[in-house]
Amino acid sequence: MNFNDREAIYLQIAAYVSDHISLGKWLPEQKIPSVRELAVELQVNPNTVMRTYEYLQNQGVVFNKRGLGLFVAPDALKKIKVQRKERFMQQELPDFFRSLYLLDISLEEVQQQYQQFITQNFPK
């Protein structure tokens, strides 16, 4: 995983975990990798993964089964979408709109590019 300098690593790992849930790679009630397993996979300090998992537990995305590990919450996908949508709308969309305006890009052009992106990256 390539990390960027604009966001804390534990939040980037949280996005990675959320992506796996959103894409159906990790299903509701399914056990997720242990702290140590994910730390090795992503080549990060286990304390960073621990912080990520604590953050996701506080968000209600994962839950702990004592002695068994962490599992995807039954309503994790819904919670992820609500949280990400709110963040996108507040932080990323204003910059996107500004770029559209400054570059004189129409919504029709955006729609075409969006459809092409979906077709190429998420074929059915």
TAGINOR-V988919 format. One record per pair of residues at least 12 apart in sequence whose ideal C-beta (glycine too) atoms are under 8 Angstrom apart, sorted by the first residue. I is the first residue (numbers start at 0). GAP is how many residues later the second one is. D is the distance in Angstrom with one decimal. If there is no record, write none. Layout:
# TAGINOR-V988919
i=[I,I]
gap=[GAP,GAP]
d=[D,D]
This chain:
# TAGINOR-V988919
i=[0,0,0,0,8,8,9,9,9,9,9,10,10,12,12,12,12,12,12,13,13,13,15,16,16,16,16,16,16,17,17,17,17,20,20,20,20,20,21,21,21,25,26,27,27,27,27,27,27,28,28,28,29,29,30,30,30,30,31,31,31,31,31,33,33,34,34,34,52,56,58,58,59,59,59,59,60,60,60,60,61]
gap=[12,15,41,42,35,39,38,39,41,42,45,41,44,25,29,31,35,36,39,38,41,42,26,15,21,35,39,44,45,38,43,62,66,40,51,55,56,59,55,58,59,46,45,44,45,46,47,48,49,42,43,45,41,42,37,38,39,40,30,37,38,39,40,35,36,14,15,18,17,13,20,24,13,15,16,19,12,15,18,19,14]
d=[7.7,6.2,5.0,7.7,6.4,5.5,5.4,7.9,4.3,4.5,6.3,7.8,7.4,7.5,6.4,7.0,6.7,6.4,4.3,5.0,5.6,5.7,7.3,7.0,8.0,6.8,6.2,7.5,7.6,7.8,6.8,4.7,7.1,7.0,5.7,5.2,6.1,6.1,6.3,5.8,7.5,5.2,6.4,5.2,6.9,4.8,7.6,6.2,7.3,5.9,6.4,6.3,6.4,5.2,7.1,5.4,7.2,5.4,6.3,7.3,5.2,6.6,6.2,6.0,7.8,4.7,5.2,6.4,5.9,7.5,6.3,6.5,5.7,7.4,7.5,5.3,5.7,4.7,5.6,6.1,6.9]
